Amino acid sequence: MDQKSLMRYVDSLMQDTIDQHSPGAAVVVYVDREPVLIQGYGAANLEYEMPIQGRTVFDSGSLAKQFTAYAVSLLIERNMLSLGEDIRTYLPEFPESSGKITVGHLLYHTSGLQEWGDILQIAGWRFGDEITMDDVRALIPRMNSRNFAPGEQFEYVNTGYTLLAEIISRIAGEPFHQWMDRNVFGSIGMKHSFFNDDLYKVVPGMAYSYRLADRGTYAKCRDYLRVAGSSSLYTTIEDLGQWLGHLLDGGSVVERMAVPGQLADGSVTNYAFGLFLGQHNKVQVLEHGGKYAGYRSALSFIPEKRIGVALLSNLESLKEWDIVRGIIEFLLNDSEEEQVAAQSGQPLRSVQHVPDQEISGHYLICEGHVAVIGIEDGQVFWKITGGPKFELVPHLQDNFIDQDGDPVVFYRNGDNRIDSMTLIWCGEEKRVQKIVPVSDGVEAYAGVYYNSGLNVAYRMIVREKELYAEHMKHGSMELFHYQRDHFSGEHYWFRSVQFVRENDQVIGCIVSSAIQAKNIYFTRIDRSILL
């Protein structure tokens, strides 16, 4: 390994985004039995221009999950826990109505449990409010709905790993973070890593997180989350070097972490113990990342090649996976020249043509998710209802490239009219139909709707023939009427609103995030009940 070539390559990845006066990142590269590069870029704190170093502390977001999973593997090794156990063995307050959910279901994201973050938002929490473990614990006995039957499918949610932390705490008879300090971080030599459950804890060497603001400036992103297990792991790039070394050294506890999950039908998922499983040139790659506030993290390693890369950042817009996977690719090539050649493939060539107005309109992707295609000043853009706009770059006739470099293709029927399109959705190609939104009749939905489990109500009101959902803290949220009784909300956690009828009379509604918290039922009530 030519360390100078590696340093030049990593520097080149960073230089377009980061300088000494901007938020930045720290990187560690591990080869064979030692870290060959530990380097910081940019500033940990813009106010005091403190540089990012090897011991700068970051919130690593969902990178935490692999450490919680390691703890589970450790307890299995000690015969103190089994993946097949019903979680009610340790969480007797969990509602029976959810069916049998095992420790393995939590670990592999196959439990069908709803995302606690979405539920809290629906219940009235706003982005920026404090969220603690106590808030999530209070939700446990209220989780009567589920997204699907346990073991039926894979769906990534934080809830499972938060509950795993609670189970570990109850087995150990002490707080989760204390047990992790002694049994995991201390034994591995991660001297500056810990699960932070204190919103007001002073953390020496902590990096603040930032996002891009107007005119090339930066704004702070507030870190208000303290929910261990699924997140809230504070760590340094030096410590992640220790962790990569431990993972690459193997052993039964680590090897168990590469065992993938299995669904009830026998099919295997691409998720193991807090790690996604992938392939690179027929070689297994294990990786996971995290993001919260303006923090970003990514870790990837290849046991067979004994190489690994980790990154921690305090810049929201940093493309962390482009950097980490680029370094992995560099390590797998024999020389800097081969790496340059590997990256010199020709990009998709765009063409100049006048876009057909026919492509404009609405396309139903799934319940609550409607793609809006429009043309402004000759440029094509797309968005999800309520979301930001992104440009579609022309490639061929009726073919475009989206903001992620993925193809978007429009299709014509026998009358030469655009009636559908394909796009990449949740990692898979999906063909979706063009729809004509409903333009009237929203008055029937006006009223007050209440969920007793969350003790929250929304008032549906009509303004200028449009329906809005009102909440004391969330304010007024416009609902887009795309089919009879079906609306799309402007927030991801209130994305799908479906009204329920009985004898053609509206009696309630089901609110879903459309991805991670489905089937939250609200009953239509007399407003005076709440007074």
Secondary structure as a PSIPRED ss2 file (coil, helix, strand):
# PSIPRED VFORMAT (PSIPRED V4.0)

   1 M C   1.000  0.000  0.000
   2 D C   1.000  0.000  0.000
   3 Q H   0.000  1.000  0.000
   4 K H   0.000  1.000  0.000
   5 S H   0.000  1.000  0.000
   6 L H   0.000  1.000  0.000
   7 M H   0.000  1.000  0.000
   8 R H   0.000  1.000  0.000
   9 Y H   0.000  1.000  0.000
  10 V H   0.000  1.000  0.000
  11 D H   0.000  1.000  0.000
  12 S H   0.000  1.000  0.000
  13 L H   0.000  1.000  0.000
  14 M H   0.000  1.000  0.000
  15 Q C   1.000  0.000  0.000
  16 D C   1.000  0.000  0.000
  17 T C   1.000  0.000  0.000
  18 I C   1.000  0.000  0.000
  19 D C   1.000  0.000  0.000
  20 Q C   1.000  0.000  0.000
  21 H C   1.000  0.000  0.000
  22 S C   1.000  0.000  0.000
  23 P E   0.000  0.000  1.000
  24 G C   1.000  0.000  0.000
  25 A E   0.000  0.000  1.000
  26 A E   0.000  0.000  1.000
  27 V E   0.000  0.000  1.000
  28 V E   0.000  0.000  1.000
  29 V E   0.000  0.000  1.000
  30 Y E   0.000  0.000  1.000
  31 V E   0.000  0.000  1.000
  32 D C   1.000  0.000  0.000
  33 R C   1.000  0.000  0.000
  34 E E   0.000  0.000  1.000
  35 P E   0.000  0.000  1.000
  36 V E   0.000  0.000  1.000
  37 L E   0.000  0.000  1.000
  38 I E   0.000  0.000  1.000
  39 Q E   0.000  0.000  1.000
  40 G E   0.000  0.000  1.000
  41 Y E   0.000  0.000  1.000
  42 G C   1.000  0.000  0.000
  43 A E   0.000  0.000  1.000
  44 A E   0.000  0.000  1.000
  45 N E   0.000  0.000  1.000
  46 L C   1.000  0.000  0.000
  47 E C   1.000  0.000  0.000
  48 Y C   1.000  0.000  0.000
  49 E C   1.000  0.000  0.000
  50 M E   0.000  0.000  1.000
  51 P E   0.000  0.000  1.000
  52 I C   1.000  0.000  0.000
  53 Q C   1.000  0.000  0.000
  54 G C   1.000  0.000  0.000
  55 R C   1.000  0.000  0.000
  56 T C   1.000  0.000  0.000
  57 V E   0.000  0.000  1.000
  58 F E   0.000  0.000  1.000
  59 D E   0.000  0.000  1.000
  60 S C   1.000  0.000  0.000
  61 G H   0.000  1.000  0.000
  62 S H   0.000  1.000  0.000
  63 L H   0.000  1.000  0.000
  64 A H   0.000  1.000  0.000
  65 K H   0.000  1.000  0.000
  66 Q H   0.000  1.000  0.000
  67 F H   0.000  1.000  0.000
  68 T H   0.000  1.000  0.000
  69 A H   0.000  1.000  0.000
  70 Y H   0.000  1.000  0.000
  71 A H   0.000  1.000  0.000
  72 V H   0.000  1.000  0.000
  73 S H   0.000  1.000  0.000
  74 L H   0.000  1.000  0.000
  75 L H   0.000  1.000  0.000
  76 I H   0.000  1.000  0.000
  77 E H   0.000  1.000  0.000
  78 R C   1.000  0.000  0.000
  79 N C   1.000  0.000  0.000
  80 M C   1.000  0.000  0.000
  81 L C   1.000  0.000  0.000
  82 S C   1.000  0.000  0.000
  83 L C   1.000  0.000  0.000
  84 G C   1.000  0.000  0.000
  85 E C   1.000  0.000  0.000
  86 D E   0.000  0.000  1.000
  87 I H   0.000  1.000  0.000
  88 R H   0.000  1.000  0.000
  89 T H   0.000  1.000  0.000
  90 Y C   1.000  0.000  0.000
  91 L C   1.000  0.000  0.000
  92 P C   1.000  0.000  0.000
  93 E C   1.000  0.000  0.000
  94 F C   1.000  0.000  0.000
  95 P C   1.000  0.000  0.000
  96 E H   0.000  1.000  0.000
  97 S H   0.000  1.000  0.000
  98 S H   0.000  1.000  0.000
  99 G C   1.000  0.000  0.000
 100 K C   1.000  0.000  0.000
 101 I C   1.000  0.000  0.000
 102 T E   0.000  0.000  1.000
 103 V H   0.000  1.000  0.000
 104 G H   0.000  1.000  0.000
 105 H H   0.000  1.000  0.000
 106 L H   0.000  1.000  0.000
 107 L H   0.000  1.000  0.000
 108 Y C   1.000  0.000  0.000
 109 H C   1.000  0.000  0.000
 110 T C   1.000  0.000  0.000
 111 S C   1.000  0.000  0.000
 112 G C   1.000  0.000  0.000
 113 L C   1.000  0.000  0.000
 114 Q C   1.000  0.000  0.000
 115 E C   1.000  0.000  0.000
 116 W H   0.000  1.000  0.000
 117 G H   0.000  1.000  0.000
 118 D H   0.000  1.000  0.000
 119 I H   0.000  1.000  0.000
 120 L H   0.000  1.000  0.000
 121 Q H   0.000  1.000  0.000
 122 I H   0.000  1.000  0.000
 123 A H   0.000  1.000  0.000
 124 G C   1.000  0.000  0.000
 125 W C   1.000  0.000  0.000
 126 R C   1.000  0.000  0.000
 127 F C   1.000  0.000  0.000
 128 G C   1.000  0.000  0.000
 129 D C   1.000  0.000  0.000
 130 E C   1.000  0.000  0.000
 131 I E   0.000  0.000  1.000
 132 T E   0.000  0.000  1.000
 133 M H   0.000  1.000  0.000
 134 D H   0.000  1.000  0.000
 135 D H   0.000  1.000  0.000
 136 V H   0.000  1.000  0.000
 137 R H   0.000  1.000  0.000
 138 A H   0.000  1.000  0.000
 139 L H   0.000  1.000  0.000
 140 I H   0.000  1.000  0.000
 141 P H   0.000  1.000  0.000
 142 R H   0.000  1.000  0.000
 143 M C   1.000  0.000  0.000
 144 N C   1.000  0.000  0.000
 145 S C   1.000  0.000  0.000
 146 R C   1.000  0.000  0.000
 147 N C   1.000  0.000  0.000
 148 F C   1.000  0.000  0.000
 149 A C   1.000  0.000  0.000
 150 P C   1.000  0.000  0.000
 151 G C   1.000  0.000  0.000
 152 E C   1.000  0.000  0.000
 153 Q C   1.000  0.000  0.000
 154 F C   1.000  0.000  0.000
 155 E C   1.000  0.000  0.000
 156 Y C   1.000  0.000  0.000
 157 V C   1.000  0.000  0.000
 158 N C   1.000  0.000  0.000
 159 T H   0.000  1.000  0.000
 160 G H   0.000  1.000  0.000
 161 Y H   0.000  1.000  0.000
 162 T H   0.000  1.000  0.000
 163 L H   0.000  1.000  0.000
 164 L H   0.000  1.000  0.000
 165 A H   0.000  1.000  0.000
 166 E H   0.000  1.000  0.000
 167 I H   0.000  1.000  0.000
 168 I H   0.000  1.000  0.000
 169 S H   0.000  1.000  0.000
 170 R H   0.000  1.000  0.000
 171 I H   0.000  1.000  0.000
 172 A H   0.000  1.000  0.000
 173 G C   1.000  0.000  0.000
 174 E C   1.000  0.000  0.000
 175 P C   1.000  0.000  0.000
 176 F H   0.000  1.000  0.000
 177 H H   0.000  1.000  0.000
 178 Q H   0.000  1.000  0.000
 179 W H   0.000  1.000  0.000
 180 M H   0.000  1.000  0.000
 181 D H   0.000  1.000  0.000
 182 R H   0.000  1.000  0.000
 183 N H   0.000  1.000  0.000
 184 V H   0.000  1.000  0.000
 185 F H   0.000  1.000  0.000
 186 G H   0.000  1.000  0.000
 187 S H   0.000  1.000  0.000
 188 I H   0.000  1.000  0.000
 189 G C   1.000  0.000  0.000
 190 M C   1.000  0.000  0.000
 191 K C   1.000  0.000  0.000
 192 H C   1.000  0.000  0.000
 193 S C   1.000  0.000  0.000
 194 F E   0.000  0.000  1.000
 195 F E   0.000  0.000  1.000
 196 N C   1.000  0.000  0.000
 197 D C   1.000  0.000  0.000
 198 D C   1.000  0.000  0.000
 199 L C   1.000  0.000  0.000
 200 Y C   1.000  0.000  0.000
 201 K C   1.000  0.000  0.000
 202 V C   1.000  0.000  0.000
 203 V C   1.000  0.000  0.000
 204 P C   1.000  0.000  0.000
 205 G C   1.000  0.000  0.000
 206 M E   0.000  0.000  1.000
 207 A C   1.000  0.000  0.000
 208 Y C   1.000  0.000  0.000
 209 S C   1.000  0.000  0.000
 210 Y E   0.000  0.000  1.000
 211 R E   0.000  0.000  1.000
 212 L E   0.000  0.000  1.000
 213 A C   1.000  0.000  0.000
 214 D H   0.000  1.000  0.000
 215 R H   0.000  1.000  0.000
 216 G H   0.000  1.000  0.000
 217 T C   1.000  0.000  0.000
 218 Y E   0.000  0.000  1.000
 219 A E   0.000  0.000  1.000
 220 K E   0.000  0.000  1.000
 221 C C   1.000  0.000  0.000
 222 R C   1.000  0.000  0.000
 223 D C   1.000  0.000  0.000
 224 Y C   1.000  0.000  0.000
 225 L E   0.000  0.000  1.000
 226 R E   0.000  0.000  1.000
 227 V C   1.000  0.000  0.000
 228 A E   0.000  0.000  1.000
 229 G C   1.000  0.000  0.000
 230 S C   1.000  0.000  0.000
 231 S E   0.000  0.000  1.000
 232 S C   1.000  0.000  0.000
 233 L E   0.000  0.000  1.000
 234 Y E   0.000  0.000  1.000
 235 T E   0.000  0.000  1.000
 236 T C   1.000  0.000  0.000
 237 I H   0.000  1.000  0.000
 238 E H   0.000  1.000  0.000
 239 D H   0.000  1.000  0.000
 240 L H   0.000  1.000  0.000
 241 G H   0.000  1.000  0.000
 242 Q H   0.000  1.000  0.000
 243 W H   0.000  1.000  0.000
 244 L H   0.000  1.000  0.000
 245 G H   0.000  1.000  0.000
 246 H H   0.000  1.000  0.000
 247 L H   0.000  1.000  0.000
 248 L H   0.000  1.000  0.000
 249 D H   0.000  1.000  0.000
 250 G C   1.000  0.000  0.000
 251 G C   1.000  0.000  0.000
 252 S H   0.000  1.000  0.000
 253 V H   0.000  1.000  0.000
 254 V H   0.000  1.000  0.000
 255 E H   0.000  1.000  0.000
 256 R H   0.000  1.000  0.000
 257 M C   1.000  0.000  0.000
 258 A C   1.000  0.000  0.000
 259 V C   1.000  0.000  0.000
 260 P C   1.000  0.000  0.000
 261 G C   1.000  0.000  0.000
 262 Q E   0.000  0.000  1.000
 263 L C   1.000  0.000  0.000
 264 A C   1.000  0.000  0.000
 265 D C   1.000  0.000  0.000
 266 G C   1.000  0.000  0.000
 267 S C   1.000  0.000  0.000
 268 V E   0.000  0.000  1.000
 269 T C   1.000  0.000  0.000
 270 N C   1.000  0.000  0.000
 271 Y E   0.000  0.000  1.000
 272 A C   1.000  0.000  0.000
 273 F C   1.000  0.000  0.000
 274 G C   1.000  0.000  0.000
 275 L C   1.000  0.000  0.000
 276 F E   0.000  0.000  1.000
 277 L E   0.000  0.000  1.000
 278 G E   0.000  0.000  1.000
 279 Q E   0.000  0.000  1.000
 280 H E   0.000  0.000  1.000
 281 N C   1.000  0.000  0.000
 282 K C   1.000  0.000  0.000
 283 V E   0.000  0.000  1.000
 284 Q E   0.000  0.000  1.000
 285 V E   0.000  0.000  1.000
 286 L E   0.000  0.000  1.000
 287 E E   0.000  0.000  1.000
 288 H E   0.000  0.000  1.000
 289 G E   0.000  0.000  1.000
 290 G E   0.000  0.000  1.000
 291 K E   0.000  0.000  1.000
 292 Y E   0.000  0.000  1.000
 293 A C   1.000  0.000  0.000
 294 G C   1.000  0.000  0.000
 295 Y E   0.000  0.000  1.000
 296 R E   0.000  0.000  1.000
 297 S E   0.000  0.000  1.000
 298 A E   0.000  0.000  1.000
 299 L E   0.000  0.000  1.000
 300 S E   0.000  0.000  1.000
 301 F E   0.000  0.000  1.000
 302 I E   0.000  0.000  1.000
 303 P C   1.000  0.000  0.000
 304 E C   1.000  0.000  0.000
 305 K C   1.000  0.000  0.000
 306 R C   1.000  0.000  0.000
 307 I E   0.000  0.000  1.000
 308 G E   0.000  0.000  1.000
 309 V E   0.000  0.000  1.000
 310 A E   0.000  0.000  1.000
 311 L E   0.000  0.000  1.000
 312 L E   0.000  0.000  1.000
 313 S E   0.000  0.000  1.000
 314 N C   1.000  0.000  0.000
 315 L E   0.000  0.000  1.000
 316 E C   1.000  0.000  0.000
 317 S C   1.000  0.000  0.000
 318 L C   1.000  0.000  0.000
 319 K C   1.000  0.000  0.000
 320 E H   0.000  1.000  0.000
 321 W H   0.000  1.000  0.000
 322 D H   0.000  1.000  0.000
 323 I H   0.000  1.000  0.000
 324 V H   0.000  1.000  0.000
 325 R H   0.000  1.000  0.000
 326 G H   0.000  1.000  0.000
 327 I H   0.000  1.000  0.000
 328 I H   0.000  1.000  0.000
 329 E H   0.000  1.000  0.000
 330 F H   0.000  1.000  0.000
 331 L H   0.000  1.000  0.000
 332 L H   0.000  1.000  0.000
 333 N C   1.000  0.000  0.000
 334 D C   1.000  0.000  0.000
 335 S C   1.000  0.000  0.000
 336 E H   0.000  1.000  0.000
 337 E H   0.000  1.000  0.000
 338 E H   0.000  1.000  0.000
 339 Q H   0.000  1.000  0.000
 340 V H   0.000  1.000  0.000
 341 A H   0.000  1.000  0.000
 342 A H   0.000  1.000  0.000
 343 Q C   1.000  0.000  0.000
 344 S C   1.000  0.000  0.000
 345 G C   1.000  0.000  0.000
 346 Q C   1.000  0.000  0.000
 347 P C   1.000  0.000  0.000
 348 L C   1.000  0.000  0.000
 349 R C   1.000  0.000  0.000
 350 S C   1.000  0.000  0.000
 351 V C   1.000  0.000  0.000
 352 Q C   1.000  0.000  0.000
 353 H C   1.000  0.000  0.000
 354 V C   1.000  0.000  0.000
 355 P C   1.000  0.000  0.000
 356 D C   1.000  0.000  0.000
 357 Q H   0.000  1.000  0.000
 358 E H   0.000  1.000  0.000
 359 I H   0.000  1.000  0.000
 360 S C   1.000  0.000  0.000
 361 G E   0.000  0.000  1.000
 362 H E   0.000  0.000  1.000
 363 Y E   0.000  0.000  1.000
 364 L E   0.000  0.000  1.000
 365 I E   0.000  0.000  1.000
 366 C E   0.000  0.000  1.000
 367 E C   1.000  0.000  0.000
 368 G C   1.000  0.000  0.000
 369 H E   0.000  0.000  1.000
 370 V E   0.000  0.000  1.000
 371 A E   0.000  0.000  1.000
 372 V E   0.000  0.000  1.000
 373 I E   0.000  0.000  1.000
 374 G E   0.000  0.000  1.000
 375 I E   0.000  0.000  1.000
 376 E E   0.000  0.000  1.000
 377 D C   1.000  0.000  0.000
 378 G C   1.000  0.000  0.000
 379 Q E   0.000  0.000  1.000
 380 V E   0.000  0.000  1.000
 381 F E   0.000  0.000  1.000
 382 W E   0.000  0.000  1.000
 383 K E   0.000  0.000  1.000
 384 I E   0.000  0.000  1.000
 385 T C   1.000  0.000  0.000
 386 G C   1.000  0.000  0.000
 387 G C   1.000  0.000  0.000
 388 P C   1.000  0.000  0.000
 389 K C   1.000  0.000  0.000
 390 F E   0.000  0.000  1.000
 391 E E   0.000  0.000  1.000
 392 L E   0.000  0.000  1.000
 393 V E   0.000  0.000  1.000
 394 P E   0.000  0.000  1.000
 395 H E   0.000  0.000  1.000
 396 L E   0.000  0.000  1.000
 397 Q C   1.000  0.000  0.000
 398 D C   1.000  0.000  0.000
 399 N E   0.000  0.000  1.000
 400 F E   0.000  0.000  1.000
 401 I E   0.000  0.000  1.000
 402 D C   1.000  0.000  0.000
 403 Q C   1.000  0.000  0.000
 404 D C   1.000  0.000  0.000
 405 G C   1.000  0.000  0.000
 406 D C   1.000  0.000  0.000
 407 P E   0.000  0.000  1.000
 408 V E   0.000  0.000  1.000
 409 V E   0.000  0.000  1.000
 410 F E   0.000  0.000  1.000
 411 Y E   0.000  0.000  1.000
 412 R E   0.000  0.000  1.000
 413 N C   1.000  0.000  0.000
 414 G C   1.000  0.000  0.000
 415 D C   1.000  0.000  0.000
 416 N C   1.000  0.000  0.000
 417 R C   1.000  0.000  0.000
 418 I E   0.000  0.000  1.000
 419 D E   0.000  0.000  1.000
 420 S E   0.000  0.000  1.000
 421 M E   0.000  0.000  1.000
 422 T E   0.000  0.000  1.000
 423 L E   0.000  0.000  1.000
 424 I E   0.000  0.000  1.000
 425 W E   0.000  0.000  1.000
 426 C C   1.000  0.000  0.000
 427 G C   1.000  0.000  0.000
 428 E E   0.000  0.000  1.000
 429 E E   0.000  0.000  1.000
 430 K E   0.000  0.000  1.000
 431 R E   0.000  0.000  1.000
 432 V E   0.000  0.000  1.000
 433 Q E   0.000  0.000  1.000
 434 K E   0.000  0.000  1.000
 435 I E   0.000  0.000  1.000
 436 V C   1.000  0.000  0.000
 437 P C   1.000  0.000  0.000
 438 V C   1.000  0.000  0.000
 439 S C   1.000  0.000  0.000
 440 D C   1.000  0.000  0.000
 441 G C   1.000  0.000  0.000
 442 V H   0.000  1.000  0.000
 443 E H   0.000  1.000  0.000
 444 A H   0.000  1.000  0.000
 445 Y H   0.000  1.000  0.000
 446 A C   1.000  0.000  0.000
 447 G E   0.000  0.000  1.000
 448 V E   0.000  0.000  1.000
 449 Y E   0.000  0.000  1.000
 450 Y E   0.000  0.000  1.000
 451 N E   0.000  0.000  1.000
 452 S C   1.000  0.000  0.000
 453 G C   1.000  0.000  0.000
 454 L C   1.000  0.000  0.000
 455 N C   1.000  0.000  0.000
 456 V E   0.000  0.000  1.000
 457 A E   0.000  0.000  1.000
 458 Y E   0.000  0.000  1.000
 459 R E   0.000  0.000  1.000
 460 M E   0.000  0.000  1.000
 461 I E   0.000  0.000  1.000
 462 V E   0.000  0.000  1.000
 463 R E   0.000  0.000  1.000
 464 E C   1.000  0.000  0.000
 465 K C   1.000  0.000  0.000
 466 E E   0.000  0.000  1.000
 467 L E   0.000  0.000  1.000
 468 Y E   0.000  0.000  1.000
 469 A E   0.000  0.000  1.000
 470 E E   0.000  0.000  1.000
 471 H E   0.000  0.000  1.000
 472 M C   1.000  0.000  0.000
 473 K C   1.000  0.000  0.000
 474 H C   1.000  0.000  0.000
 475 G E   0.000  0.000  1.000
 476 S E   0.000  0.000  1.000
 477 M E   0.000  0.000  1.000
 478 E E   0.000  0.000  1.000
 479 L E   0.000  0.000  1.000
 480 F E   0.000  0.000  1.000
 481 H E   0.000  0.000  1.000
 482 Y E   0.000  0.000  1.000
 483 Q E   0.000  0.000  1.000
 484 R C   1.000  0.000  0.000
 485 D C   1.000  0.000  0.000
 486 H E   0.000  0.000  1.000
 487 F E   0.000  0.000  1.000
 488 S E   0.000  0.000  1.000
 489 G E   0.000  0.000  1.000
 490 E C   1.000  0.000  0.000
 491 H C   1.000  0.000  0.000
 492 Y H   0.000  1.000  0.000
 493 W H   0.000  1.000  0.000
 494 F H   0.000  1.000  0.000
 495 R C   1.000  0.000  0.000
 496 S E   0.000  0.000  1.000
 497 V E   0.000  0.000  1.000
 498 Q E   0.000  0.000  1.000
 499 F E   0.000  0.000  1.000
 500 V E   0.000  0.000  1.000
 501 R E   0.000  0.000  1.000
 502 E E   0.000  0.000  1.000
 503 N C   1.000  0.000  0.000
 504 D C   1.000  0.000  0.000
 505 Q E   0.000  0.000  1.000
 506 V E   0.000  0.000  1.000
 507 I E   0.000  0.000  1.000
 508 G E   0.000  0.000  1.000
 509 C E   0.000  0.000  1.000
 510 I E   0.000  0.000  1.000
 511 V E   0.000  0.000  1.000
 512 S E   0.000  0.000  1.000
 513 S C   1.000  0.000  0.000
 514 A C   1.000  0.000  0.000
 515 I C   1.000  0.000  0.000
 516 Q C   1.000  0.000  0.000
 517 A C   1.000  0.000  0.000
 518 K C   1.000  0.000  0.000
 519 N C   1.000  0.000  0.000
 520 I E   0.000  0.000  1.000
 521 Y E   0.000  0.000  1.000
 522 F E   0.000  0.000  1.000
 523 T E   0.000  0.000  1.000
 524 R E   0.000  0.000  1.000
 525 I E   0.000  0.000  1.000
 526 D C   1.000  0.000  0.000
 527 R H   0.000  1.000  0.000
 528 S H   0.000  1.000  0.000
 529 I H   0.000  1.000  0.000
 530 L H   0.000  1.000  0.000
 531 L C   1.000  0.000  0.000
